[in-house]
Amino acid sequence: MMKNDPNTSRQSNHRRRRPRLNQSPRRHSHHGHGGHGGHRGHHGHTNTSIAFLELKYGNINGGYPNFYAISEISFLAFEPGSNKIFIDSWNNSADIDIINVYAKVNELGHTVDRVKEVFNMRSSRIKPYDEEFRLEEAALENAFRRLRPSQMHIKRFLGKVFKKYRFRDVVVFDGHRDVFLCERAGANFSRTNIVDIQKDLNKETNYLFSLNKLSVVINFEFDGAYLRSNNLEYWLHPIAAQQIVPKSAAYDAARLLMVYQEYKEHKDDMLRRAAQLLEKIKEASPAS
């Protein structure tokens, strides 16, 4: 039996442009495929959307290993039928260093290394990770104090998008911690149905796929204007498209959309290709 893929971390691993100094956490409303109609309110959406939620988060550098600070949220709404795509993003600009963890993968999407670095959420400065570094208690308390206002911003951002779009299903990927962190900030998911596509695929294949591997399975591509996969193609309005930067939450939300749609619309083809990828990984792996 195949081993589970270790590359399931949702920890922050992006290098997006950040808010300037002294700027409060931002809330963007970037729309796609519907032109200026992307800013219509909840009652303006005639179709029921499917929502996709992706987070980036990390430990405070020198802090507790079980405490995570959200650095970025991306909420993508997709309208089946019209194929309109709407993206709303939030970035945390608290002056706090967090630990980014990102996977280096090969052409099969298989993790070959995991890298840690220290990332300042306000300045975007990167510095090397030192596993021996620890914050003094007073400095850690100060970091928690600077982080506290972000809870209100997260609650407000998610409350706004929950009202803006008409949806029931919220699709996540290995999203238990994502939902927990949002709920800890005060978000209310009681009227939504959480769909964890990783778990659904695990039941089908008896393998815990990473989003990187599934992106290879579906042949995910983004050329700056179109999202493409083996059987699907969706156009994005430029304002939405510019949010889809590699290693960002919006990029992962876009990949998640295409994985979900391939699974729902072309399930047999996707499962066949997934089995082929697992065979290639097995052939390329040293005999144990």
BAGUTOR-430619 format. One record per residue (C-alpha): residue in three letters; x, z, y. Coordinates in steps of 0.02 Angstrom, whole numbers, padded with zeros to 5 digits, always signed. Layout:
<nodes>
AlaXZY;...
</nodes>
This chain:
<nodes>
Met+00000+00000+00000;Met+00060-00040+00175;Lys+00118+00102+00284;Asn+00021+00139+00441;Asp+00091+00059+00598;Pro+00168+00195+00708;Asn+00138+00094+00865;Thr-00028+00170+00913;Ser+00027+00269+01065;Arg-00078+00258+01222;Gln+00059+00337+01324;Ser+00103+00262+01491;Asn+00221+00114+01478;His+00191+00009+01630;Arg+00287-00043+01785;Arg+00149-00099+01899;Arg+00161-00093+02087;Arg+00114+00079+02145;Pro+00032+00152+02302;Arg+00147+00180+02449;Leu+00202+00354+02498;Asn+00066+00468+02568;Gln-00071+00355+02501;Ser-00208+00438+02402;Pro-00253+00377+02227;Arg-00334+00207+02240;Arg-00491+00137+02166;His-00500-00052+02151;Ser-00650-00159+02113;His-00579-00324+02053;His-00700-00449+01981;Gly-00681-00602+01872;His-00775-00756+01814;Gly-00928-00714+01918;Gly-00848-00757+02085;His-00910-00644+02224;Gly-01054-00595+02111;Gly-00931-00475+02029;His-00973-00346+02162;Arg-01157-00339+02122;Gly-01223-00166+02088;His-01294-00100+01926;His-01465-00176+01954;Gly-01389-00345+01999;His-01319-00373+01824;Thr-01452-00465+01725;Asn-01352-00462+01564;Thr-01301-00309+01466;Ser-01112-00293+01468;Ile-00989-00229+01340;Ala-00865-00107+01417;Phe-00682-00091+01371;Leu-00582+00063+01420;Glu-00393+00077+01422;Leu-00283+00218+01488;Lys-00099+00245+01520;Tyr-00038+00424+01516;Gly+00116+00527+01484;Asn+00187+00702+01474;Ile+00251+00782+01634;Asn+00441+00766+01625;Gly+00508+00935+01577;Gly+00334+01002+01542;Tyr+00227+01036+01389;Pro+00226+00905+01249;Asn+00038+00927+01221;Phe-00015+00901+01403;Tyr-00046+00724+01465;Ala-00067+00660+01642;Ile-00169+00500+01664;Ser-00070+00374+01765;Glu-00187+00224+01755;Ile-00364+00179+01701;Ser-00434+00006+01674;Phe-00620-00025+01646;Leu-00664-00203+01593;Ala-00845-00261+01583;Phe-00885-00419+01486;Glu-01054-00507+01494;Pro-01088-00601+01331;Gly-01174-00766+01361;Ser-01112-00790+01538;Asn-00935-00739+01486;Lys-00911-00654+01654;Ile-00767-00530+01659;Phe-00756-00387+01784;Ile-00606-00271+01800;Asp-00602-00104+01892;Ser-00437-00010+01898;Trp-00376+00159+01957;Asn-00196+00213+01982;Asn-00131+00390+02002;Ser-00014+00409+02151;Ala+00028+00594+02128;Asp+00212+00628+02160;Ile+00249+00678+01981;Asp+00375+00617+01852;Ile+00298+00575+01685;Ile+00375+00513+01523;Asn+00339+00331+01481;Val+00345+00284+01297;Tyr+00343+00102+01250;Ala+00370+00004+01091;Lys+00492-00138+01068;Val+00416-00261+00946;Asn+00474-00415+00852;Glu+00384-00583+00840;Leu+00265-00509+00711;Gly+00212-00371+00830;His+00301-00244+00719;Thr+00383-00097+00808;Val+00573-00102+00796;Asp+00610+00035+00923;Arg+00525+00161+01036;Val+00596+00191+01209;Lys+00568+00337+01328;Glu+00599+00335+01514;Val+00550+00442+01664;Phe+00427+00363+01786;Asn+00372+00430+01955;Met+00188+00389+01980;Arg+00201+00380+02170;Ser+00364+00287+02198;Ser+00372+00191+02032;Arg+00554+00241+02017;Ile+00624+00239+01842;Lys+00763+00353+01780;Pro+00836+00391+01609;Tyr+00748+00512+01495;Asp+00840+00674+01454;Glu+00764+00765+01306;Glu+00852+00926+01356;Phe+00774+00932+01530;Arg+00649+01071+01563;Leu+00558+01117+01723;Glu+00564+01296+01783;Glu+00396+01383+01776;Ala+00374+01377+01966;Ala+00415+01190+01970;Leu+00294+01155+01828;Glu+00156+01252+01917;Asn+00192+01149+02072;Ala+00174+00989+01970;Phe+00007+01047+01901;Arg-00050+01086+02079;Arg-00003+00910+02139;Leu-00092+00835+01990;Arg-00254+00934+02009;Pro-00338+00820+02140;Ser-00326+00672+02022;Gln-00460+00751+01912;Met-00587+00726+02050;His-00529+00547+02080;Ile-00544+00505+01895;Lys-00718+00579+01883;Arg-00773+00484+02039;Phe-00697+00319+01980;Leu-00778+00325+01808;Gly-00943+00385+01879;Lys-00942+00235+01995;Val-00908+00105+01860;Phe-01032+00186+01741;Lys-01167+00158+01874;Lys-01104-00013+01926;Tyr-01125-00100+01757;Arg-01266-00103+01629;Phe-01189-00063+01460;Arg-01208+00046+01307;Asp-01051+00014+01204;Val-00880+00069+01265;Val-00744-00010+01159;Val-00580+00085+01142;Phe-00426+00068+01033;Asp-00368+00227+00948;Gly-00464+00302+01091;His-00500+00483+01043;Arg-00372+00550+01164;Asp-00423+00425+01299;Val-00602+00486+01296;Phe-00547+00668+01285;Leu-00435+00652+01439;Cys-00575+00568+01538;Glu-00699+00702+01486;Arg-00575+00837+01535;Ala-00578+00761+01710;Gly-00768+00774+01711;Ala-00823+00602+01651;Asn-00986+00598+01554;Phe-00995+00484+01402;Ser-01158+00556+01334;Arg-01258+00397+01368;Thr-01129+00282+01292;Asn-01085+00229+01115;Ile-00897+00239+01084;Val-00834+00097+00973;Asp-00656+00119+00909;Ile-00608-00055+00849;Gln-00447+00009+00770;Lys-00548+00121+00654;Asp-00669-00020+00612;Leu-00525-00134+00565;Asn-00443+00004+00466;Lys-00599+00016+00358;Glu-00596-00173+00330;Thr-00410-00190+00292;Asn-00351-00017+00239;Tyr-00213-00038+00369;Leu-00195+00045+00538;Phe-00157-00102+00652;Ser-00076-00082+00822;Leu-00139-00180+00971;Asn+00027-00272+00972;Lys+00002-00333+00794;Leu-00178-00383+00826;Ser-00123-00481+00978;Val-00011-00581+00860;Val-00153-00599+00734;Ile-00271-00675+00864;Asn-00130-00770+00954;Phe-00170-00687+01121;Glu-00116-00784+01275;Phe-00139-00762+01461;Asp-00078-00899+01578;Gly-00131-00822+01743;Ala-00305-00899+01741;Tyr-00369-00900+01561;Leu-00375-00774+01420;Arg-00353-00866+01256;Ser-00352-00826+01071;Asn-00367-00927+00911;Asn-00550-00971+00937;Leu-00594-00912+01113;Glu-00556-00948+01295;Tyr-00618-00856+01451;Trp-00583-00897+01632;Leu-00538-00758+01753;His-00567-00751+01940;Pro-00396-00738+02027;Ile-00434-00563+02093;Ala-00462-00502+01915;Ala-00320-00607+01845;Gln-00190-00530+01959;Gln-00226-00359+01884;Ile-00173-00416+01710;Val+00012-00372+01714;Pro+00107-00344+01551;Lys+00118-00159+01501;Ser-00027-00115+01617;Ala-00192-00038+01564;Ala-00282-00196+01624;Tyr-00171-00303+01511;Asp-00215-00195+01362;Ala-00400-00201+01409;Ala-00390-00392+01411;Arg-00305-00393+01241;Leu-00436-00272+01176;Leu-00576-00386+01237;Met-00503-00536+01145;Val-00473-00436+00985;Tyr-00652-00371+00989;Gln-00727-00542+01022;Glu-00626-00625+00884;Tyr-00681-00487+00765;Lys-00865-00505+00814;Glu-00875-00694+00829;His-00745-00753+00701;Lys-00726-00606+00584;Asp-00680-00699+00424;Asp-00547-00801+00512;Met-00473-00647+00595;Leu-00466-00546+00434;Arg-00384-00693+00344;Arg-00252-00706+00480;Ala-00227-00516+00478;Ala-00193-00522+00291;Gln-00068-00663+00318;Leu+00024-00562+00451;Leu+00035-00411+00336;Glu+00111-00522+00202;Lys+00241-00585+00325;Ile+00282-00407+00377;Lys+00298-00355+00195;Glu+00413-00502+00158;Ala+00521-00463+00310;Ser+00535-00277+00272;Pro+00681-00213+00167;Ala+00631-00162-00008;Ser+00598+00025-00015;
</nodes>
